[in-house]
Amino acid sequence: MLPADWQIPDGVKLAFSERTSGVSQPPFDSLNLGEHVGDDPQAVLQNRRLLSLQLGLTSEPAWLTQVHGIDIVDLDSDDNRTADGSVCRSTDHVCVVMTADCLPVLICDKQATQVAAVHAGWRGLCSGIIEAAVASFNAPADELYVYLGPCIGADAFEVGSEVRQAFVSQHPQTSQYFIPQGDKYFGDLQGIACYRTQALGVQHIYQLPHCTYRLSERYFSYRRDSVTGRMASLIWLEK
């Protein structure tokens, strides 16, 4: 269920899956959508079918092989599926990324003519995957809508000083999103993403403030469990 106050243009559909209502066995229980985590492949396929049925999808989601980079593939013109984001300008495809602590970012334009899904781990976020996704749109930044999905929260994402420095060296103001914790820091992925998205001129940004690490009954978390499943974040244009 999406927050009631989110503005979503007519003609755009989006969804964030949780870990429940699937067929996978522990530790992938139960709606694991990742083929690469060691789960039974048949269970993953069944989970993907269940997700498509639940969402009423008429096109198979364009599952990616994610590599923590910043490449964005155009689903309408490119058959490559090794990337950390996808963009689509037709009703023929469903953009999707998988996460289990990393930040999923869904984007659309005000006119509901194009959509994108982005996998933003700290490396991709730092390297500019959101900037790359926004640049892929044929629309001004102030006509875009950005939706930040569930990820590891600011009180659970412990990182070293080198991670903080990687961000702060590009945007000094992002130091506010790193809270000292001994010789480490707690980092706020959603906060950083929101800052960098606003810096591009995007005005419509919505956040789902659910911590994947803390909410163990609802979400998979790689940082918490190491061996675990993956959720999906999807966005598409209605036929």
C-alpha positions in Angstrom: 0.0 0.0 0.0 1.4 3.4 -1.1 1.1 6.5 1.1 -2.2 8.3 0.4 -0.5 11.7 0.1 1.8 10.6 -2.8 1.1 12.3 -6.1 1.3 9.8 -8.9 0.4 11.0 -12.4 -2.6 9.3 -14.1 -1.3 6.5 -16.3 1.7 5.6 -14.1 1.7 2.6 -11.8 4.3 1.8 -9.2 4.8 -0.8 -6.5 7.2 -1.9 -3.8 7.1 -5.6 -2.8 7.6 -7.0 0.7 8.9 -10.4 1.7 5.6 -12.0 2.5 3.0 -14.0 0.5 5.5 -16.1 -1.5 6.6 -19.7 -1.7 10.3 -19.6 -0.9 11.6 -21.4 2.2 13.9 -19.9 4.9 16.1 -18.0 4.8 14.5 -16.7 1.6 11.0 -16.7 3.1 8.9 -16.1 1.4 8.5 -13.7 -1.7 12.1 -13.8 -2.8 12.4 -12.4 -6.3 16.2 -12.7 -6.7 17.6 -15.6 -8.8 21.2 -15.0 -7.7 20.9 -15.5 -3.9 20.9 -19.3 -3.7 17.2 -19.9 -3.5 15.4 -22.7 -5.4 15.0 -21.3 -9.0 11.5 -22.7 -9.4 10.4 -20.9 -6.2 11.8 -17.7 -7.6 9.9 -18.2 -10.8 6.7 -18.9 -8.9 7.2 -15.8 -6.8 7.7 -13.7 -9.9 4.5 -15.1 -11.4 2.6 -14.4 -8.1 3.9 -10.8 -8.1 2.8 -10.2 -11.7 -0.6 -11.6 -11.0 -1.0 -9.5 -7.9 -0.1 -6.4 -9.8 -2.1 -7.3 -12.9 0.9 -7.0 -15.1 0.5 -7.8 -18.8 4.2 -7.5 -19.5 7.0 -9.4 -17.8 9.1 -7.1 -15.6 12.5 -6.4 -17.2 14.7 -8.1 -14.5 18.3 -6.7 -14.5 21.6 -8.2 -13.6 22.7 -5.4 -11.1 26.4 -4.6 -10.7 26.4 -1.5 -8.4 27.2 0.7 -11.4 25.4 3.7 -13.0 24.4 2.3 -16.4 20.7 2.9 -17.4 19.3 0.8 -20.2 16.5 1.9 -22.5 14.1 -1.0 -22.5 12.5 0.1 -25.8 15.7 0.0 -27.8 18.3 -2.1 -25.9 18.3 -5.8 -25.1 21.1 -5.5 -22.6 19.9 -6.3 -19.0 23.2 -5.8 -17.1 22.7 -2.5 -15.5 21.4 -0.8 -12.4 18.6 1.1 -13.9 16.1 1.1 -16.8 14.0 3.6 -18.5 10.9 3.1 -20.7 8.7 5.3 -22.9 6.1 2.7 -23.9 3.5 0.4 -22.3 5.5 -2.6 -23.5 7.8 -3.0 -20.5 7.9 -2.8 -16.7 10.9 -1.2 -15.1 12.1 -3.1 -12.0 15.1 -3.2 -9.6 15.8 -5.5 -6.7 17.0 -4.5 -3.3 17.7 -5.8 0.2 19.0 -2.6 2.0 20.0 -0.6 -1.1 17.7 2.3 -2.1 15.2 1.8 -4.9 14.4 4.9 -6.8 11.4 5.2 -9.1 10.9 8.1 -11.5 8.2 9.3 -13.9 7.4 12.5 -15.7 4.3 14.7 -15.1 2.8 13.8 -18.5 3.1 10.0 -17.8 5.1 9.4 -21.0 8.3 7.9 -19.4 9.3 6.0 -16.3 12.5 4.7 -14.8 13.6 2.4 -12.0 17.0 2.7 -10.3 19.1 0.6 -7.9 21.0 3.0 -5.7 23.4 1.3 -3.3 25.9 3.7 -1.7 28.4 3.2 -4.6 25.9 3.8 -7.3 24.4 6.8 -5.4 27.8 8.3 -4.9 28.8 7.7 -8.5 25.7 9.5 -9.9 23.1 6.9 -10.9 20.3 9.2 -9.9 21.8 12.0 -12.0 22.2 9.6 -14.9 18.5 8.5 -14.6 17.2 12.1 -14.5 19.4 12.9 -17.5 17.8 10.1 -19.4 14.4 11.8 -19.3 13.1 14.0 -22.1 11.5 16.3 -19.7 12.6 19.2 -17.4 13.7 18.2 -13.9 10.8 20.2 -12.3 8.3 18.0 -14.2 9.6 14.8 -12.8 8.3 12.8 -9.8 10.7 10.8 -7.7 9.8 8.0 -5.3 12.3 6.7 -2.8 11.5 3.2 -1.5 12.4 1.1 1.5 16.1 0.9 2.3 18.3 0.5 5.3 17.6 3.4 7.7 19.8 6.2 9.0 20.1 4.5 12.4 21.3 1.2 11.0 23.5 1.9 8.0 27.0 2.0 9.6 29.8 3.0 7.3 33.5 4.0 7.5 34.9 7.4 7.1 35.9 6.6 3.5 32.3 6.3 2.5 31.4 9.6 4.1 34.4 11.3 2.5 33.4 9.9 -1.0 30.1 11.7 -0.7 31.2 14.9 1.1 34.1 15.5 -1.4 31.4 15.9 -4.1 28.7 17.7 -2.0 30.0 19.1 1.3 26.5 19.8 2.5 25.8 16.0 2.6 28.0 15.8 5.8 24.7 16.4 7.6 23.6 12.9 6.6 26.4 11.2 8.4 26.1 10.9 12.2 29.4 9.9 14.1 29.2 6.6 15.9 32.6 6.0 17.5 35.1 5.7 14.6 32.2 5.0 12.2 29.2 6.9 10.9 25.5 6.2 10.5 24.6 7.2 6.9 21.2 8.3 5.6 20.8 7.0 2.1 17.3 8.5 1.6 18.5 11.9 2.9 21.5 11.9 0.5 19.3 10.9 -2.4 16.8 13.5 -1.6 19.5 16.2 -1.4 21.1 15.2 -4.7 17.8 14.9 -6.5 16.7 18.4 -5.3 20.1 19.7 -6.5 19.1 18.6 -10.0 15.9 20.8 -9.9 13.5 18.0 -9.0 10.7 19.4 -6.8 8.4 16.4 -6.4 10.2 13.8 -4.1 8.4 11.3 -2.0 9.9 9.0 0.6 8.7 5.7 2.1 10.6 5.8 5.4 10.7 2.1 6.1 13.9 0.6 7.3 14.6 -2.8 5.8 17.1 -3.6 8.5 14.7 -3.0 11.4 11.5 -4.2 9.9 12.5 -7.9 9.7 8.9 -9.2 9.3 8.3 -7.1 6.2 11.6 -6.8 4.4 14.7 -8.7 3.4 18.0 -7.1 4.7 21.4 -8.2 3.4 23.2 -6.2 6.2 21.1 -8.0 8.9 21.0 -11.5 7.5 23.7 -11.9 4.8 21.9 -14.8 3.2 18.5 -13.5 2.3 16.1 -12.7 -0.5 15.4 -9.6 -2.6 12.4 -7.3 -2.9 11.3 -5.6 -6.1 10.4 -2.0 -6.9 8.5 -1.6 -10.1 7.1 1.3 -12.2 5.3 1.1 -15.6 2.9 2.9 -17.9 -0.6 1.7 -18.1 -1.8 0.2 -21.4 
